[in-house]
């Protein structure tokens, strides 16, 4: 089960100044449909994570964080992550802060399984604006 959105722990940690999008390392991990990820997911978990050639447990680093504000919204996005030569069925992803003890940020639900057969897998993150960015604080 995947319920997309920012996690409860991330929202609290923002108010405590735990996350630093300029200096911390954020990662994205991929999960099969057997994973259970939702707003109560507090940290990265390997349970239900994809296992495939072309994919390393823990996912990969999200590069080039872009932090902005506008229209009464703070928002962040990253460069689109890509995995090469994968064979898997993936249902969703978890963004988490590797630097801060793997604390969760948010869950992405692809809506249905995305299947690859020795193919590259690219996640096209939403455009960096207040209406669509991957991380938005209203």
C-alpha positions in Angstrom: 0.0 0.0 0.0 1.3 3.4 -1.0 -0.2 6.7 0.3 1.7 9.6 -1.4 2.6 12.7 0.4 5.0 14.1 2.9 5.5 12.1 6.1 4.3 13.2 9.5 7.8 13.0 10.9 9.2 15.2 8.1 6.6 17.9 8.8 7.5 17.9 12.5 11.2 17.9 11.8 10.9 20.9 9.5 9.8 22.9 12.4 12.7 21.6 14.4 15.2 22.6 11.7 16.4 18.9 11.2 16.6 18.9 7.4 19.0 21.1 5.4 18.4 20.9 1.7 21.6 22.7 0.8 24.0 20.5 2.7 22.3 17.2 3.6 22.3 14.1 1.2 18.8 13.1 0.2 18.2 9.7 -1.5 15.3 8.0 -3.2 14.6 4.3 -2.9 12.3 2.2 -5.0 9.7 -0.3 -3.8 7.5 -3.1 -5.0 3.8 -3.3 -4.5 4.4 -5.4 -1.4 5.8 -2.4 0.5 3.7 -0.4 3.0 4.6 3.3 2.8 2.5 6.2 4.0 2.5 9.3 6.1 3.5 7.2 9.2 6.8 6.0 7.5 9.4 7.6 9.7 12.7 6.3 8.3 14.0 4.4 5.2 13.2 0.7 5.3 14.5 -2.1 3.1 11.2 -4.0 3.5 9.6 -4.3 0.1 12.5 -2.6 -1.6 13.2 -3.4 -5.2 16.0 -5.9 -5.9 17.5 -5.9 -9.4 20.6 -5.6 -11.5 21.1 -1.9 -12.0 19.6 -1.1 -8.6 21.5 -0.8 -5.3 19.7 -1.2 -2.0 19.0 2.2 -0.5 18.4 3.8 -3.9 20.4 6.7 -5.1 21.4 10.2 -4.2 19.1 12.9 -5.4 21.2 15.5 -7.1 20.9 19.3 -7.5 18.3 20.2 -4.9 16.4 23.3 -5.9 14.8 25.2 -3.0 12.4 28.0 -3.7 9.4 29.9 -2.4 6.4 31.6 -4.1 2.7 31.8 -4.0 2.8 31.2 -0.2 4.5 27.9 -0.7 8.0 26.6 -0.1 9.1 23.9 -2.5 11.9 21.7 -3.5 12.8 19.4 -6.4 15.8 17.6 -7.6 17.3 16.3 -10.9 15.4 13.3 -12.3 16.9 10.1 -11.0 17.7 7.3 -13.4 18.7 3.7 -13.0 20.4 1.8 -15.9 19.8 -1.7 -17.1 17.0 -2.6 -14.6 14.6 -5.5 -14.6 11.8 -5.0 -12.0 8.3 -4.1 -11.2 8.2 -0.9 -9.1 5.2 0.7 -7.5 6.5 3.7 -5.7 9.4 5.4 -4.0 10.6 6.9 -0.7 12.6 10.1 -0.5 14.7 10.3 2.7 17.5 12.2 4.3 20.5 9.9 4.3 22.6 12.5 6.3 20.1 12.6 9.2 19.7 8.9 10.1 17.7 8.0 7.0 14.7 10.1 8.2 11.8 10.0 5.7 10.6 13.0 3.7 7.9 11.7 1.5 6.3 8.8 -0.4 5.7 8.7 -4.1 3.0 6.4 -5.5 3.3 5.6 -9.3 -0.4 4.6 -9.4 0.4 1.2 -10.8 3.4 -1.1 -11.3 6.1 0.3 -13.7 7.9 -2.7 -15.2 11.3 -2.8 -16.9 13.1 -5.6 -18.7 16.8 -4.8 -18.9 15.9 -1.1 -19.4 16.7 2.2 -17.9 14.2 3.5 -15.4 13.8 7.3 -15.1 11.6 9.1 -12.6 10.4 12.3 -14.1 10.0 14.5 -11.0 7.4 17.3 -11.2 8.4 20.7 -12.4 9.9 23.0 -9.8 7.1 25.4 -9.1 4.7 26.0 -6.2 1.9 24.0 -7.7 3.7 20.8 -8.7 7.2 20.4 -7.0 7.9 17.0 -5.5 8.1 18.6 -2.0 5.8 21.4 -1.2 5.0 23.1 2.1 1.9 25.2 1.9 
